[in-house]
């Protein structure tokens, strides 16, 4: 099964994460199928998240499961974590 999860990068007290499509059995920083973006929790709010939404949409459409953290980050950028589509404001 493919999961969308964050890989921790960076250094001590300065985390940086990459969003990756990985096999569920792979370790956190193990073999990656595809890099889908990044998340920098220390940066200013406008430069904190950069995801390839079209590729995230593809992986969700073929059955990839996002982790709880990835699901919350997708909601922050107005992407539905179940379908991968942009949420339109009404």
N, C-alpha and C positions, 0 to 999 in steps of 0.2 A: 504494500500500500504506500502511496506517495503522500507525504505531509509537507505543509508549508511551515517552516520554522525559522527562528532566528539563530544565526551563528555569532557567537561573541568574538569580537576582534578588539583592537585597541590595546591599551596598556592599563596598569593598575590605577584605579581611581579615575579613569577616563575611558569608559566603555564606548564601543561602537559596534553596531550589529548589522549583519547582512541578511536579508530575506532570501531564503533558498528553498527550492523544491528538492526534497531528499526522500530516500527510502526510510520508512519508519524504523527499521532495524539499525540504521546507521547511527553512530554516535553524534553528539551535538555538532562537533567540528569535523565530522567525517566527510565521506564522499558526497559530492553535490551533483544533482542532475542538471540544475540550471540556477543561475543567480538572478533574482527578480527585483533587487533593489537594496536600499539601505535605510537604517534608522539610527540617528544620532541623538540620544536623550539629553546631552549636555548643550547642544547648540540652541540658538534662538528658535522660537516657535515656527517662524516661516521657513527655516532651512533644516527642519528636524527629520522629515520623512520624504523619501523619494522611491516610489514603487513603479514598476512597469505594469500599469493597470491592465493593459491588453493581455500580457502574459499571465498575470494572476488570474484573470478571467478564464483564460484557456485551461490552466491547471485545475481551477475549481470546476469547470465544466466537464472535465474527464474524471472527476471523483477525488481529487486531492483534498485532504482534510487540513484546515488551518489550526494551528495551536491556539490556545486561549488568548495569548498575548498578541499573536498575529491577527486574530479576529477583532480584538479591540482596536488595534492600529488601523485596520481596514475601515472600521466604523469612523475613526477620526478623520480619514480622508474621504468620507462619504461614499464608500464602496460597500455594497451588500456582501457580507462574508459567505452567504450561501450560494449566490449566483455569480458574484464578481462584477456585476453591473454597477455603474454609477447611480447613486440615489439622487433623483431629481427633487429639488425643493418645491413644495406646492404653496 
